[in-house]
Amino acid sequence: MPQEIFWLAATALMTALFWAPYTMNRMAVRGLMRTLGNPAVDDAPHADWAERSIKAHKNGVENFTIFAPLALAVVALGIGDALTGTACMVYFFARLAHFVVYTAGIPGLRTIAFTVGFIVQALLALRVMGLM
């Protein structure tokens, strides 16, 4: 299996699981039945960290829509190598770090993690475009 596909799948699974922490907070704050029901105006608010977790999850999904087609294009075009495989691995860990530090409320590290992920996306795009 190409490394790009492995790390793409790992990133997809990780992103798919980002809902779990803030949903646990929702259950702790609102109870199981309110969590399972439809949102209401009078619902108790999430903890601050859970609100940041929701935003980090949304950001992860938004960026996955850029990363996934680029990783797939690298494989489909047969232009993957150690650099693109490593880049996809770095993307996974950058997105994991972004989620953790965003949820924890560490702004400087959040920006660094986001930027590392963006650099990977740019690298893959340049490779697909034949510019690197």
N, CA, C and O atoms as a GROMACS GRO file, in nm:
protein
  528
    1MET      N    1   0.084  -0.118   0.000
    1MET     CA    2   0.000   0.000   0.000
    1MET      C    3   0.089   0.124   0.000
    1MET      O    4   0.183   0.133   0.079
    2PRO      N    5   0.060   0.220  -0.086
    2PRO     CA    6   0.137   0.344  -0.086
    2PRO      C    7   0.123   0.416   0.049
    2PRO      O    8   0.016   0.417   0.109
    3GLN      N    9   0.232   0.475   0.094
    3GLN     CA   10   0.229   0.548   0.221
    3GLN      C   11   0.127   0.662   0.220
    3GLN      O   12   0.065   0.693   0.322
    4GLU      N   13   0.111   0.723   0.104
    4GLU     CA   14   0.013   0.833   0.094
    4GLU      C   15  -0.128   0.783   0.128
    4GLU      O   16  -0.204   0.852   0.196
    5ILE      N   17  -0.161   0.663   0.082
    5ILE     CA   18  -0.294   0.606   0.109
    5ILE      C   19  -0.307   0.567   0.256
    5ILE      O   20  -0.411   0.591   0.318
    6PHE      N   21  -0.202   0.508   0.312
    6PHE     CA   22  -0.207   0.472   0.454
    6PHE      C   23  -0.233   0.596   0.539
    6PHE      O   24  -0.321   0.594   0.625
    7TRP      N   25  -0.156   0.702   0.516
    7TRP     CA   26  -0.171   0.822   0.598
    7TRP      C   27  -0.299   0.898   0.566
    7TRP      O   28  -0.354   0.965   0.653
    8LEU      N   29  -0.347   0.887   0.445
    8LEU     CA   30  -0.477   0.944   0.411
    8LEU      C   31  -0.587   0.874   0.491
    8LEU      O   32  -0.674   0.938   0.549
    9ALA      N   33  -0.582   0.741   0.493
    9ALA     CA   34  -0.682   0.664   0.568
    9ALA      C   35  -0.672   0.692   0.718
    9ALA      O   36  -0.773   0.707   0.786
   10ALA      N   37  -0.550   0.700   0.769
   10ALA     CA   38  -0.531   0.730   0.911
   10ALA      C   39  -0.584   0.868   0.945
   10ALA      O   40  -0.646   0.888   1.050
   11THR      N   41  -0.561   0.965   0.857
   11THR     CA   42  -0.611   1.101   0.880
   11THR      C   43  -0.763   1.104   0.871
   11THR      O   44  -0.827   1.175   0.949
   12ALA      N   45  -0.821   1.029   0.779
   12ALA     CA   46  -0.967   1.022   0.769
   12ALA      C   47  -1.027   0.964   0.897
   12ALA      O   48  -1.124   1.018   0.949
   13LEU      N   49  -0.970   0.857   0.946
   13LEU     CA   50  -1.021   0.796   1.068
   13LEU      C   51  -1.005   0.890   1.187
   13LEU      O   52  -1.098   0.906   1.267
   14MET      N   53  -0.890   0.952   1.198
   14MET     CA   54  -0.867   1.046   1.308
   14MET      C   55  -0.967   1.161   1.303
   14MET      O   56  -1.027   1.196   1.405
   15THR      N   57  -0.986   1.218   1.186
   15THR     CA   58  -1.079   1.330   1.170
   15THR      C   59  -1.221   1.285   1.203
   15THR      O   60  -1.298   1.360   1.262
   16ALA      N   61  -1.255   1.164   1.164
   16ALA     CA   62  -1.388   1.111   1.193
   16ALA      C   63  -1.412   1.093   1.342
   16ALA      O   64  -1.527   1.092   1.386
   17LEU      N   65  -1.305   1.078   1.421
   17LEU     CA   66  -1.318   1.058   1.565
   17LEU      C   67  -1.308   1.187   1.646
   17LEU      O   68  -1.325   1.184   1.768
   18PHE      N   69  -1.282   1.299   1.583
   18PHE     CA   70  -1.266   1.424   1.655
   18PHE      C   71  -1.394   1.469   1.728
   18PHE      O   72  -1.387   1.553   1.818
   19TRP      N   73  -1.508   1.415   1.693
   19TRP     CA   74  -1.633   1.451   1.759
   19TRP      C   75  -1.641   1.394   1.901
   19TRP      O   76  -1.715   1.447   1.985
   20ALA      N   77  -1.568   1.288   1.930
   20ALA     CA   78  -1.584   1.216   2.056
   20ALA      C   79  -1.559   1.302   2.181
   20ALA      O   80  -1.642   1.298   2.272
   21PRO      N   81  -1.450   1.380   2.190
   21PRO     CA   82  -1.428   1.456   2.314
   21PRO      C   83  -1.539   1.556   2.344
   21PRO      O   84  -1.586   1.563   2.457
   22TYR      N   85  -1.581   1.634   2.244
   22TYR     CA   86  -1.683   1.734   2.274
   22TYR      C   87  -1.820   1.672   2.294
   22TYR      O   88  -1.905   1.730   2.361
   23THR      N   89  -1.843   1.556   2.238
   23THR     CA   90  -1.970   1.488   2.263
   23THR      C   91  -1.974   1.434   2.406
   23THR      O   92  -2.079   1.434   2.470
   24MET      N   93  -1.860   1.389   2.456
   24MET     CA   94  -1.855   1.346   2.596
   24MET      C   95  -1.882   1.464   2.689
   24MET      O   96  -1.950   1.449   2.790
   25ASN      N   97  -1.827   1.581   2.655
   25ASN     CA   98  -1.855   1.700   2.735
   25ASN      C   99  -2.004   1.734   2.728
   25ASN      O  100  -2.064   1.771   2.829
   26ARG      N  101  -2.061   1.722   2.611
   26ARG     CA  102  -2.204   1.750   2.594
   26ARG      C  103  -2.287   1.657   2.684
   26ARG      O  104  -2.383   1.702   2.747
   27MET      N  105  -2.250   1.530   2.689
   27MET     CA  106  -2.322   1.436   2.775
   27MET      C  107  -2.305   1.472   2.922
   27MET      O  108  -2.400   1.464   3.000
   28ALA      N  109  -2.183   1.512   2.960
   28ALA     CA  110  -2.158   1.548   3.099
   28ALA      C  111  -2.237   1.672   3.139
   28ALA      O  112  -2.286   1.680   3.252
   29VAL      N  113  -2.250   1.769   3.048
   29VAL     CA  114  -2.316   1.895   3.078
   29VAL      C  115  -2.467   1.885   3.063
   29VAL      O  116  -2.541   1.939   3.146
   30ARG      N  117  -2.514   1.818   2.959
   30ARG     CA  118  -2.656   1.818   2.927
   30ARG      C  119  -2.728   1.689   2.962
   30ARG      O  120  -2.851   1.684   2.969
   31GLY      N  121  -2.651   1.584   2.983
   31GLY     CA  122  -2.713   1.454   3.007
   31GLY      C  123  -2.731   1.378   2.876
   31GLY      O  124  -2.727   1.437   2.768
   32LEU      N  125  -2.750   1.248   2.888
   32LEU     CA  126  -2.759   1.162   2.771
   32LEU      C  127  -2.879   1.195   2.684
   32LEU      O  128  -2.865   1.206   2.562
   33MET      N  129  -2.995   1.211   2.744
   33MET     CA  130  -3.117   1.232   2.664
   33MET      C  131  -3.113   1.365   2.589
   33MET      O  132  -3.157   1.372   2.474
   34ARG      N  133  -3.062   1.471   2.652
   34ARG     CA  134  -3.052   1.600   2.582
   34ARG      C  135  -2.946   1.594   2.472
   34ARG      O  136  -2.959   1.659   2.369
   35THR      N  137  -2.843   1.514   2.496
   35THR     CA  138  -2.740   1.498   2.393
   35THR      C  139  -2.797   1.424   2.272
   35THR      O  140  -2.766   1.459   2.158
   36LEU      N  141  -2.878   1.324   2.297
   36LEU     CA  142  -2.937   1.246   2.189
   36LEU      C  143  -3.050   1.320   2.118
   36LEU      O  144  -3.084   1.288   2.004
   37GLY      N  145  -3.109   1.418   2.185
   37GLY     CA  146  -3.219   1.494   2.126
   37GLY      C  147  -3.170   1.604   2.034
   37GLY      O  148  -3.050   1.621   2.013
   38ASN      N  149  -3.264   1.677   1.982
   38ASN     CA  150  -3.230   1.791   1.896
   38ASN      C  151  -3.180   1.908   1.981
   38ASN      O  152  -3.225   1.925   2.094
   39PRO      N  153  -3.089   1.988   1.927
   39PRO     CA  154  -3.040   2.104   2.003
   39PRO      C  155  -3.156   2.198   2.036
   39PRO      O  156  -3.251   2.213   1.959
   40ALA      N  157  -3.146   2.259   2.152
   40ALA     CA  158  -3.249   2.355   2.196
   40ALA      C  159  -3.180   2.483   2.241
   40ALA      O  160  -3.063   2.483   2.279
   41VAL      N  161  -3.256   2.592   2.236
   41VAL     CA  162  -3.202   2.723   2.273
   41VAL      C  163  -3.156   2.724   2.419
   41VAL      O  164  -3.060   2.793   2.453
   42ASP      N  165  -3.224   2.650   2.503
   42ASP     CA  166  -3.192   2.651   2.646
   42ASP      C  167  -3.093   2.544   2.688
   42ASP      O  168  -3.077   2.519   2.807
   43ASP      N  169  -3.026   2.479   2.592
   43ASP     CA  170  -2.925   2.379   2.626
   43ASP      C  171  -2.811   2.443   2.704
   43ASP      O  172  -2.772   2.556   2.675
   44ALA      N  173  -2.759   2.372   2.802
   44ALA     CA  174  -2.643   2.419   2.876
   44ALA      C  175  -2.524   2.429   2.781
   44ALA      O  176  -2.507   2.345   2.693
   45PRO      N  177  -2.441   2.531   2.799
   45PRO     CA  178  -2.327   2.548   2.708
   45PRO      C  179  -2.218   2.443   2.733
   45PRO      O  180  -2.206   2.387   2.842
   46HIS      N  181  -2.141   2.419   2.629
   46HIS     CA  182  -2.024   2.333   2.642
   46HIS      C  183  -1.919   2.404   2.727
   46HIS      O  184  -1.924   2.526   2.746
   47ALA      N  185  -1.825   2.326   2.777
   47ALA     CA  186  -1.706   2.385   2.840
   47ALA      C  187  -1.627   2.458   2.731
   47ALA      O  188  -1.640   2.427   2.612
   48ASP      N  189  -1.546   2.554   2.772
   48ASP     CA  190  -1.467   2.631   2.674
   48ASP      C  191  -1.382   2.539   2.588
   48ASP      O  192  -1.374   2.558   2.466
   49TRP      N  193  -1.316   2.440   2.650
   49TRP     CA  194  -1.231   2.350   2.573
   49TRP      C  195  -1.313   2.273   2.470
   49TRP      O  196  -1.264   2.245   2.360
   50ALA      N  197  -1.438   2.239   2.504
   50ALA     CA  198  -1.522   2.164   2.410
   50ALA      C  199  -1.562   2.252   2.292
   50ALA      O  200  -1.571   2.204   2.179
   51GLU      N  201  -1.587   2.379   2.318
   51GLU     CA  202  -1.617   2.472   2.208
   51GLU      C  203  -1.498   2.482   2.112
   51GLU      O  204  -1.515   2.483   1.990
   52ARG      N  205  -1.378   2.488   2.170
   52ARG     CA  206  -1.259   2.492   2.084
   52ARG      C  207  -1.243   2.360   2.008
   52ARG      O  208  -1.200   2.359   1.893
   53SER      N  209  -1.278   2.250   2.072
   53SER     CA  210  -1.270   2.118   2.008
   53SER      C  211  -1.363   2.111   1.887
   53SER      O  212  -1.326   2.055   1.784
   54ILE      N  213  -1.481   2.167   1.900
   54ILE     CA  214  -1.576   2.171   1.787
   54ILE      C  215  -1.515   2.249   1.671
   54ILE      O  216  -1.523   2.207   1.555
   55LYS      N  217  -1.455   2.363   1.703
   55LYS     CA  218  -1.392   2.445   1.598
   55LYS      C  219  -1.273   2.373   1.535
   55LYS      O  220  -1.252   2.380   1.414
   56ALA      N  221  -1.195   2.303   1.617
   56ALA     CA  222  -1.081   2.228   1.565
   56ALA      C  223  -1.128   2.116   1.474
   56ALA      O  224  -1.065   2.089   1.371
   57HIS      N  225  -1.238   2.051   1.510
   57HIS     CA  226  -1.294   1.945   1.426
   57HIS      C  227  -1.338   2.001   1.291
   57HIS      O  228  -1.307   1.945   1.186
   58LYS      N  229  -1.410   2.112   1.294
   58LYS     CA  230  -1.454   2.175   1.168
   58LYS      C  231  -1.334   2.212   1.081
   58LYS      O  232  -1.337   2.192   0.959
   59ASN      N  233  -1.230   2.265   1.144
   59ASN     CA  234  -1.110   2.301   1.069
   59ASN      C  235  -1.044   2.177   1.009
   59ASN      O  236  -0.994   2.181   0.897
   60GLY      N  237  -1.044   2.068   1.085
   60GLY     CA  238  -0.988   1.943   1.034
   60GLY      C  239  -1.062   1.892   0.912
   60GLY      O  240  -1.001   1.846   0.816
   61VAL      N  241  -1.195   1.900   0.917
   61VAL     CA  242  -1.276   1.856   0.803
   61VAL      C  243  -1.251   1.946   0.682
   61VAL      O  244  -1.235   1.898   0.570
   62GLU      N  245  -1.248   2.077   0.705
   62GLU     CA  246  -1.222   2.171   0.596
   62GLU      C  247  -1.088   2.143   0.528
   62GLU      O  248  -1.079   2.145   0.405
   63ASN      N  249  -0.986   2.116   0.606
   63ASN     CA  250  -0.853   2.092   0.549
   63ASN      C  251  -0.840   1.953   0.490
   63ASN      O  252  -0.760   1.932   0.399
   64PHE      N  253  -0.917   1.858   0.540
   64PHE     CA  254  -0.915   1.724   0.482
   64PHE      C  255  -0.964   1.727   0.338
   64PHE      O  256  -0.918   1.649   0.254
   65THR      N  257  -1.057   1.817   0.307
   65THR     CA  258  -1.108   1.827   0.170
   65THR      C  259  -1.002   1.877   0.072
   65THR      O  260  -1.017   1.862  -0.049
   66ILE      N  261  -0.897   1.936   0.124
   66ILE     CA  262  -0.784   1.979   0.039
   66ILE      C  263  -0.680   1.868   0.033
   66ILE      O  264  -0.629   1.835  -0.075
   67PHE      N  265  -0.649   1.812   0.148
   67PHE     CA  266  -0.545   1.710   0.156
   67PHE      C  267  -0.582   1.583   0.079
   67PHE      O  268  -0.499   1.530   0.005
   68ALA      N  269  -0.703   1.534   0.096
   68ALA     CA  270  -0.742   1.404   0.038
   68ALA      C  271  -0.726   1.399  -0.114
   68ALA      O  272  -0.663   1.307  -0.164
   69PRO      N  273  -0.782   1.495  -0.189
   69PRO     CA  274  -0.764   1.484  -0.334
   69PRO      C  275  -0.619   1.497  -0.379
   69PRO      O  276  -0.580   1.437  -0.479
   70LEU      N  277  -0.540   1.575  -0.305
   70LEU     CA  278  -0.399   1.588  -0.342
   70LEU      C  279  -0.325   1.457  -0.319
   70LEU      O  280  -0.248   1.414  -0.405
   71ALA      N  281  -0.349   1.393  -0.204
   71ALA     CA  282  -0.284   1.264  -0.178
   71ALA      C  283  -0.329   1.160  -0.280
   71ALA      O  284  -0.247   1.082  -0.329
   72LEU      N  285  -0.456   1.158  -0.311
   72LEU     CA  286  -0.507   1.063  -0.411
   72LEU      C  287  -0.449   1.091  -0.549
   72LEU      O  288  -0.417   0.997  -0.623
   73ALA      N  289  -0.434   1.217  -0.583
   73ALA     CA  290  -0.378   1.252  -0.713
   73ALA      C  291  -0.232   1.207  -0.724
   73ALA      O  292  -0.190   1.159  -0.829
   74VAL      N  293  -0.157   1.222  -0.617
   74VAL     CA  294  -0.017   1.177  -0.616
   74VAL      C  295  -0.011   1.027  -0.648
   74VAL      O  296   0.071   0.984  -0.729
   75VAL      N  297  -0.098   0.950  -0.585
   75VAL     CA  298  -0.099   0.806  -0.607
   75VAL      C  299  -0.150   0.773  -0.747
   75VAL      O  300  -0.092   0.690  -0.816
   76ALA      N  301  -0.259   0.838  -0.788
   76ALA     CA  302  -0.318   0.810  -0.919
   76ALA      C  303  -0.220   0.842  -1.033
   76ALA      O  304  -0.217   0.772  -1.134
   77LEU      N  305  -0.143   0.945  -1.016
   77LEU     CA  306  -0.046   0.984  -1.119
   77LEU      C  307   0.084   0.906  -1.110
   77LEU      O  308   0.170   0.918  -1.198
   78GLY      N  309   0.098   0.827  -1.005
   78GLY     CA  310   0.221   0.748  -0.989
   78GLY      C  311   0.343   0.832  -0.960
   78GLY      O  312   0.454   0.796  -1.000
   79ILE      N  313   0.325   0.943  -0.891
   79ILE     CA  314   0.437   1.033  -0.864
   79ILE      C  315   0.475   1.035  -0.715
   79ILE      O  316   0.547   1.123  -0.669
   80GLY      N  317   0.426   0.937  -0.643
   80GLY     CA  318   0.459   0.927  -0.502
   80GLY      C  319   0.601   0.876  -0.483
   80GLY      O  320   0.651   0.796  -0.562
   81ASP      N  321   0.664   0.923  -0.377
   81ASP     CA  322   0.798   0.877  -0.342
   81ASP      C  323   0.815   0.896  -0.191
   81ASP      O  324   0.718   0.922  -0.120
   82ALA      N  325   0.936   0.884  -0.144
   82ALA     CA  326   0.961   0.896   0.000
   82ALA      C  327   0.920   1.035   0.051
   82ALA      O  328   0.870   1.047   0.163
   83LEU      N  329   0.940   1.137  -0.030
   83LEU     CA  330   0.904   1.272   0.011
   83LEU      C  331   0.754   1.287   0.030
   83LEU      O  332   0.709   1.338   0.133
   84THR      N  333   0.675   1.242  -0.067
   84THR     CA  334   0.530   1.257  -0.056
   84THR      C  335   0.472   1.166   0.053
   84THR      O  336   0.378   1.204   0.122
   85GLY      N  337   0.529   1.047   0.069
   85GLY     CA  338   0.485   0.958   0.177
   85GLY      C  339   0.512   1.019   0.314
   85GLY      O  340   0.427   1.017   0.403
   86THR      N  341   0.633   1.073   0.329
   86THR     CA  342   0.668   1.138   0.455
   86THR      C  343   0.582   1.263   0.478
   86THR      O  344   0.540   1.290   0.590
   87ALA      N  345   0.557   1.337   0.372
   87ALA     CA  346   0.473   1.456   0.384
   87ALA      C  347   0.334   1.420   0.434
   87ALA      O  348   0.278   1.490   0.519
   88CYS      N  349   0.278   1.313   0.383
   88CYS     CA  350   0.145   1.270   0.428
   88CYS      C  351   0.147   1.227   0.574
   88CYS      O  352   0.051   1.251   0.647
   89MET      N  353   0.256   1.165   0.617
   89MET     CA  354   0.270   1.129   0.759
   89MET      C  355   0.279   1.256   0.843
   89MET      O  356   0.216   1.266   0.948
   90VAL      N  357   0.357   1.352   0.798
   90VAL     CA  358   0.370   1.479   0.870
   90VAL      C  359   0.234   1.548   0.879
   90VAL      O  360   0.200   1.606   0.982
   91TYR      N  361   0.156   1.541   0.772
   91TYR     CA  362   0.022   1.601   0.773
   91TYR      C  363  -0.063   1.541   0.884
   91TYR      O  364  -0.130   1.613   0.959
   92PHE      N  365  -0.061   1.409   0.895
   92PHE     CA  366  -0.138   1.340   1.000
   92PHE      C  367  -0.101   1.396   1.137
   92PHE      O  368  -0.189   1.433   1.215
   93PHE      N  369   0.028   1.401   1.168
   93PHE     CA  370   0.071   1.446   1.300
   93PHE      C  371   0.049   1.596   1.320
   93PHE      O  372   0.023   1.640   1.432
   94ALA      N  373   0.059   1.674   1.213
   94ALA     CA  374   0.030   1.817   1.223
   94ALA      C  375  -0.117   1.839   1.257
   94ALA      O  376  -0.150   1.925   1.339
   95ARG      N  377  -0.205   1.761   1.193
   95ARG     CA  378  -0.348   1.776   1.221
   95ARG      C  379  -0.383   1.725   1.361
   95ARG      O  380  -0.469   1.782   1.427
   96LEU      N  381  -0.318   1.620   1.405
   96LEU     CA  382  -0.339   1.572   1.541
   96LEU      C  383  -0.293   1.679   1.641
   96LEU      O  384  -0.365   1.710   1.737
   97ALA      N  385  -0.176   1.734   1.618
   97ALA     CA  386  -0.125   1.840   1.706
   97ALA      C  387  -0.218   1.961   1.704
   97ALA      O  388  -0.245   2.020   1.808
   98HIS      N  389  -0.266   1.997   1.586
   98HIS     CA  390  -0.357   2.111   1.574
   98HIS      C  391  -0.482   2.089   1.659
   98HIS      O  392  -0.525   2.179   1.731
   99PHE      N  393  -0.541   1.970   1.650
   99PHE     CA  394  -0.661   1.941   1.728
   99PHE      C  395  -0.632   1.949   1.878
   99PHE      O  396  -0.710   2.009   1.952
  100VAL      N  397  -0.522   1.890   1.920
  100VAL     CA  398  -0.490   1.887   2.063
  100VAL      C  399  -0.461   2.026   2.117
  100VAL      O  400  -0.515   2.066   2.220
  101VAL      N  401  -0.377   2.102   2.047
  101VAL     CA  402  -0.340   2.234   2.100
  101VAL      C  403  -0.454   2.335   2.084
  101VAL      O  404  -0.466   2.425   2.166
  102TYR      N  405  -0.536   2.322   1.982
  102TYR     CA  406  -0.655   2.408   1.968
  102TYR      C  407  -0.751   2.380   2.083
  102TYR      O  408  -0.800   2.473   2.147
  103THR      N  409  -0.777   2.252   2.109
  103THR     CA  410  -0.866   2.214   2.218
  103THR      C  411  -0.811   2.263   2.352
  103THR      O  412  -0.887   2.308   2.437
  104ALA      N  413  -0.681   2.254   2.370
  104ALA     CA  414  -0.617   2.298   2.494
  104ALA      C  415  -0.608   2.450   2.505
  104ALA      O  416  -0.581   2.503   2.612
  105GLY      N  417  -0.629   2.520   2.394
  105GLY     CA  418  -0.625   2.666   2.396
  105GLY      C  419  -0.486   2.724   2.391
  105GLY      O  420  -0.457   2.824   2.456
  106ILE      N  421  -0.397   2.662   2.313
  106ILE     CA  422  -0.259   2.709   2.300
  106ILE      C  423  -0.245   2.773   2.161
  106ILE      O  424  -0.215   2.704   2.064
  107PRO      N  425  -0.266   2.906   2.151
  107PRO     CA  426  -0.274   2.969   2.019
  107PRO      C  427  -0.148   2.964   1.934
  107PRO      O  428  -0.158   2.936   1.814
  108GLY      N  429  -0.030   2.988   1.989
  108GLY     CA  430   0.091   2.988   1.907
  108GLY      C  431   0.120   2.852   1.845
  108GLY      O  432   0.151   2.843   1.726
  109LEU      N  433   0.108   2.748   1.925
  109LEU     CA  434   0.132   2.613   1.872
  109LEU      C  435   0.025   2.573   1.773
  109LEU      O  436   0.053   2.500   1.677
  110ARG      N  437  -0.097   2.620   1.794
  110ARG     CA  438  -0.206   2.590   1.700
  110ARG      C  439  -0.170   2.644   1.562
  110ARG      O  440  -0.189   2.575   1.461
  111THR      N  441  -0.119   2.765   1.557
  111THR     CA  442  -0.083   2.827   1.430
  111THR      C  443   0.032   2.752   1.363
  111THR      O  444   0.032   2.734   1.241
  112ILE      N  445   0.129   2.711   1.441
  112ILE     CA  446   0.242   2.635   1.386
  112ILE      C  447   0.193   2.503   1.328
  112ILE      O  448   0.232   2.467   1.217
  113ALA      N  449   0.109   2.431   1.402
  113ALA     CA  450   0.057   2.302   1.353
  113ALA      C  451  -0.023   2.322   1.225
  113ALA      O  452  -0.009   2.244   1.130
  114PHE      N  453  -0.107   2.425   1.221
  114PHE     CA  454  -0.185   2.454   1.101
  114PHE      C  455  -0.092   2.482   0.983
  114PHE      O  456  -0.115   2.433   0.872
  115THR      N  457   0.010   2.562   1.006
  115THR     CA  458   0.102   2.601   0.899
  115THR      C  459   0.178   2.480   0.845
  115THR      O  460   0.198   2.470   0.724
  116VAL      N  461   0.219   2.389   0.931
  116VAL     CA  462   0.286   2.267   0.886
  116VAL      C  463   0.193   2.188   0.793
  116VAL      O  464   0.236   2.141   0.688
  117GLY      N  465   0.067   2.175   0.832
  117GLY     CA  466  -0.030   2.106   0.746
  117GLY      C  467  -0.047   2.176   0.612
  117GLY      O  468  -0.056   2.110   0.508
  118PHE      N  469  -0.052   2.309   0.614
  118PHE     CA  470  -0.065   2.385   0.490
  118PHE      C  471   0.057   2.364   0.400
  118PHE      O  472   0.042   2.350   0.278
  119ILE      N  473   0.176   2.362   0.458
  119ILE     CA  474   0.297   2.341   0.379
  119ILE      C  475   0.292   2.204   0.311
  119ILE      O  476   0.332   2.191   0.195
  120VAL      N  477   0.244   2.103   0.381
  120VAL     CA  478   0.229   1.970   0.319
  120VAL      C  479   0.132   1.978   0.203
  120VAL      O  480   0.159   1.922   0.096
  121GLN      N  481   0.019   2.045   0.221
  121GLN     CA  482  -0.078   2.059   0.111
  121GLN      C  483  -0.013   2.128  -0.009
  121GLN      O  484  -0.031   2.085  -0.123
  122ALA      N  485   0.063   2.233   0.017
  122ALA     CA  486   0.130   2.306  -0.092
  122ALA      C  487   0.231   2.216  -0.162
  122ALA      O  488   0.240   2.216  -0.284
  123LEU      N  489   0.308   2.140  -0.084
  123LEU     CA  490   0.407   2.049  -0.141
  123LEU      C  491   0.339   1.947  -0.233
  123LEU      O  492   0.384   1.924  -0.346
  124LEU      N  493   0.230   1.887  -0.186
  124LEU     CA  494   0.160   1.788  -0.267
  124LEU      C  495   0.102   1.853  -0.393
  124LEU      O  496   0.105   1.794  -0.501
  125ALA      N  497   0.049   1.973  -0.380
  125ALA     CA  498  -0.007   2.042  -0.497
  125ALA      C  499   0.102   2.071  -0.600
  125ALA      O  500   0.082   2.052  -0.720
  126LEU      N  501   0.217   2.117  -0.553
  126LEU     CA  502   0.328   2.143  -0.645
  126LEU      C  503   0.373   2.017  -0.714
  126LEU      O  504   0.407   2.020  -0.833
  127ARG      N  505   0.375   1.907  -0.641
  127ARG     CA  506   0.414   1.777  -0.701
  127ARG      C  507   0.314   1.736  -0.809
  127ARG      O  508   0.352   1.693  -0.918
  128VAL      N  509   0.185   1.749  -0.778
  128VAL     CA  510   0.080   1.712  -0.874
  128VAL      C  511   0.089   1.801  -0.999
  128VAL      O  512   0.068   1.754  -1.110
  129MET      N  513   0.121   1.925  -0.979
  129MET     CA  514   0.130   2.018  -1.091
  129MET      C  515   0.260   2.006  -1.169
  129MET      O  516   0.280   2.076  -1.268
  130GLY      N  517   0.350   1.918  -1.124
  130GLY     CA  518   0.477   1.898  -1.191
  130GLY      C  519   0.577   2.009  -1.167
  130GLY      O  520   0.672   2.024  -1.244
  131LEU      N  521   0.557   2.086  -1.062
  131LEU     CA  522   0.646   2.198  -1.032
  131LEU      C  523   0.749   2.165  -0.925
  131LEU      O  524   0.829   2.249  -0.886
  132MET      N  525   0.746   2.039  -0.880
  132MET     CA  526   0.842   1.999  -0.777
  132MET      C  527   0.875   1.853  -0.791
  132MET      O  528   0.955   1.800  -0.713
   0.00000   0.00000   0.00000
